Amino acid sequence: MEKPLIYITRKIPQEILAPHEASFTFKMWEEENTPVPREVFLKETKQADGIVCMLTERIDKELLENTHHLKIIANMAVGYDNIDIEVAKKHNIIVTNTPDVLTETTADLTFSLLMATARRMTEASDYIREDKWGHWSPFLLAGTDIHHKKLGIVGMGRIGEAVAKRAKGFGMSILYNNRTRKYEKEKELNAVYTEFDNLLSEADFIISLVPLTNRTKHLFNKQAFQKMKKSAIFINVSRGGTMDEKALVNALKSQEITAAGLDVFEDEPIPSDHPLVRLDNAICLPHIGSASIETRKAMLHLCMENVVSFFDGNGPKTPVFE
């Protein structure tokens, strides 16, 4: 019996694939840091039985209707807005993601970004690199405290809960907004559910951790930034499309809000002359929320576990729909 053909859209460590080479035929884009070109992707997936892909790949109607044998897509991410789920369902193609394994790592990065933004750490580091430090003064690069401030989490999923646990250690009070209330977590985390507009006006730090959907696209827009405190700091570690970048640039330039820490952007990658990069009160990171060696390997292993379990007849471990 012919082995299933799995196409992998980025070069990944051989140690991930080695345990499965007896059961599958693997084809892989040879670059680690460069996404597979669209024309190559369309050609290589035409005969594939499975795809292991990154969030950089657009898996749309054109691609899904171009394949002849595709049965499963294993997406190396929690979010799956890069995949047309409705078309995949129509063609009985399973889609999986990588929840849980990246929760703590992404929460670490989220809280680190909050701290770095509040205390102006990259600005302070650049201050020395640019040889500007001539003396000490009482308010030189003074930021804002984190401890005992009010944290607003928009999207209280696994990562939001993990961020809230970290915030408790800083004595922060926690507000959250979510599609559904989480009564048990409210007790466990000392978190208070509140309406979105109230969270915007009350919180000192607002973190976006919502998935990108039609409902959440540009959730953080001009009106949202206007409702925030002038001293507020906005953090986005979800998807860039949840914020209106032009509105955020204007809010930061006019000091309508104090600062922003961003790991995601509407169109990635962004260039060095992007308006947000040029602002002293914005910290911009290249989408590294889950970027620890241990976690990225765990994500790839989970992708393979989904593929193996599916073809073994046991069903995928983490399907995004049933």
Buried (B, 14 or more C-beta within 10 A) or exposed (E): EEBBBBBBBBBBEEEBBEEBEEEBEBEBBEEEEEBBEEEEBBEBBBEBBBBBBBBBBBBEEEBBEBBEEBBBBBBBBBBBBBBBBEBBEEEEBBBBBBBEBBBBBBBBBBBBBBBBBBBBBBBBEEBEEEEEEEEEEEEEEEBBEBEEBBBBBBBBBBBBBBBBBBBBEBEBBBBBBBEEEBEEBBEEBEBBBBEBEBBBBBBBBBBBBBBBEEEBBBBBBBEBBEBBBEEBBBBBBBBBBBBBBEBBBBBBEEEBBBBBBBBBBBEEEBEEEBBBBEBEBBBBBEBBBBBBEEBBBBBBBBBBBBBBBBBEEEEBBBBBEE
